[in-house]
Amino acid sequence: MDGTLGDSEAGGDRTADTDTGGEHDNNDGDGGSNAGDATQPDVTVLFRWRTQMARCADAFETEGLSVANASDYLFECPVVTTVFDIAKWLVDPTAPDRLRTLVSDSSVGLATLSDAFEARDWAFDSIHKESNRIDDITDEQRYVLAKLHRLREKRPTLRAQSAASSIGDIIETLGLCANPTDAFPRVAAGQRVANLDALVHLVTEWKRDSLANLADIVDEILFRGLPTIT
């Protein structure tokens, strides 16, 4: 559910996610209650500006609601930048430079395999097929390689659908909300999920129709140095 609090009209510039945790009644429009449900839905509150977020977060927590703030430099969050790094690689996954950047400069968790990639001329298919024969590769890295391969196989679909849908597919395929490879230990679970939700919402607002266009937008944001865009 989306609601609006803050200084002015609704907007997606700032977000806070609240989790009822099953502790509070959730009345429907007929006056009924879902208090007996095993789980309660998360609630995303959108703010146009940042000034009221701390006050509202305090109010939510006073009522027993946990709050994750997704407004703090969204584009500096490592899980968010990893999504963009994967998106930029998928624009042309056969380009060695794009793969080298993804492996060496992102938080995807493959940096220790740089020598193995180099020995195979940065050919993704080669290292994916030979992953069981690579020394010192971890189970987590095999998982990442398998998921990247799945995304690459889905590239025609990713190219044809909206940027927001493609970003959602990247997040879901890698399991970034659950963080199964523990690649982002410094980002709390609630904050990680809130940031990813905020990212999908923001990309939806951009209304771009392909992954390539999304990559162009990301490059422009990074070029202009706009980490506080959220």
N, C-alpha and C positions, 0 to 999 in steps of 0.2 A: 504494500500500500504506500502510495506517495502522498505526503502532506506538505504544507508550506508554512514555514515560520521564519521570522526575520524582519529585515528592514523594509523590503519592498516586494515587488511582484515575484511570482514563482520563477525559479530558474535552477539550472543544474550546476551552478558554479561551485557550490559547497554541499557536502553531504555528510550525514551521520546515520549510521545504522544502529537500530536498537533491537535487542533480542529479549522477548518476553520470558523465555525460558520456562514457560508453562506456569508461571507464578501468579499471573493476573488473569482475571476474567476478560474474555473478548466478546462483548455483546454484539449480536447482529441487529439488523434493522428492526426486527420484530420483538426486541427486548429479551431474546433468548441468550443463553450463555454457552460458550465453548470451553468453560473452565476445566471440564473433565477430559479434554483432548490431551493426548500424550505429548503433542508438540504444538507450539504456537508459531505463526509466521513471523519472520523478521519484518521490521518496519523501516523504510528508508525515508528520512526527512530531508527535504531539499531547502537550501538557503541561498538567497541571491548574494548575500554578503557574509563576511566572516564574523562581524562584530558580536552577534548574538549567540554564536554557537556554544561558547563556554557556559554561558548562563543557562541555555536550554539543556545542555548535557548534564549540568548539575541538577536541574529539575527532574530530568528523566531518572538519574541515578538515585535521587531522593525517593522516588516511587518504586525503586527496586529493579529498574531496567538497566541492563548493561549497554554501554554505548561505545561504539568504535568510530573514531573521527577519521573520515577519508579526505579531509581538506588539506592536510599538511603535505604540501609539495608532492602531489600525486605522481608527477613525472620523475621524481627522484626515488620513488619506491622501487627496490630491486625487482620485485615480482612484476610490477607494471612495465619497467624497462625491458624485462625479459620477454614479455608478450610482444612488445614492439620489435625487439631484435629478431624474434622468430618470424614476425610478419614481414620484416624487410628481407629476410633470407628467402621466404616463400615467393617473393616477387620474381626471383630467378634462382632457384635452388641449384642450378647447374654451374653457377658462377663461382669459381674458387675463392674470389675475394669476399663474397658474401658469406660463404661457409666459414672462411678463416675468421672473419669478424665475429660470427655467431659463436664459434668454438673458443676463441681466444679472449674476446673482449666482453662477453655477456656473462650473466649469472646462471646460464642454463646447466652448468655443471660438467662440461666436457673439456675444460682447459688442460687437464693433465693428459689428454689424448692428443695434444697438438703434434707431437712427434709421429704418432701413428698416422694421423691425417696427412702430415707432410710426406711420409714415406709412400703414401698412396696418392700423391699428387692432388690432395684435397678432393678426392672423388667420394662423395657420400655413399654411393652404392657399394663401393669396395669395402669401406670400413663397416658398413652395416652388415654385409654378408659375412665378413670375417671377424665379427665381434667376439665370437667364442674362442678365437685363436690369438687374441691380443693380450699380451702380458699386462697385468696390473689393472685391467679394466674392472670396474665395480658393477655390482648388480644394478645400482642406481643409474649408472651410465648406459648400461644395456637397455634399461627401461626408457631413458630419454631418447636413445637412438631409435628404438622401436616406435615411439610416439611421433618423433620427427618424420620417420619414414611413412607412417600412416597419414600425417598431414600432407606430406608431399604427394602421396597417391591421391589425396582428395583435392589437389590443387585446381583441377577444372571446376569443381564445385565452388571452391573458395573464390575463384576468379569471377564466377557468375553471380554470386550472391552479394548481399550488402556487406559493407565493411564491418558493421556491428555484428552481423551473424558470423563473419569470419573470425573476428576477435573472440567471440563466444566459443567457437569451435576450438580455437587454440587453447583457451583456458580449460575447457572441458577435456580435451584430448590429453593434455599434459597433467591434468588433475591438479592444477595450480591452487585451487581453493583448499584442497586437502593437503597439498605439499608432501606427497608420498616419498620424495627423495630427500626431504629436509634440506632443500637448497636455500631456504630463506629463514634461517634460525633466528635472525634478529627482528623479524617482523611477526608480531603477535598474530595468532590465528584469526581473531576477530578483526584486527586491522587489515590483514591480508585480504579477507573476504570483502570487507567494506571497500577497500581500494579497487579491487577487481570489479565489483558492482558499479562503482562510480565510473570506472573506465568505460565499461560497456554503455552506460547511460550517456556519457559524454560523446562517445563515438557515434551513438545513435543520433545525437543532436547535430553532428557534423553532416549527416545525410549524404555521405559519399557512397557510391554504388559499386566499388570494387576494392580489392585489397591493394592494388597498385596505387590507387588514389590515396588510400590511407597511408601508405608508405611515404608518398609525397608530402602529406600533411605532417607526419612525424618529422621528416627531415627539415621542414620549414620551422617547426616548433623548436627543434634542437638548434637550428641555425640562429634563431632569434633569441635563444636563451630564455625561455619562458617557463621555468619550473613552477611558477605560482599560478599557472593558468586555471587550476581547479579552485 
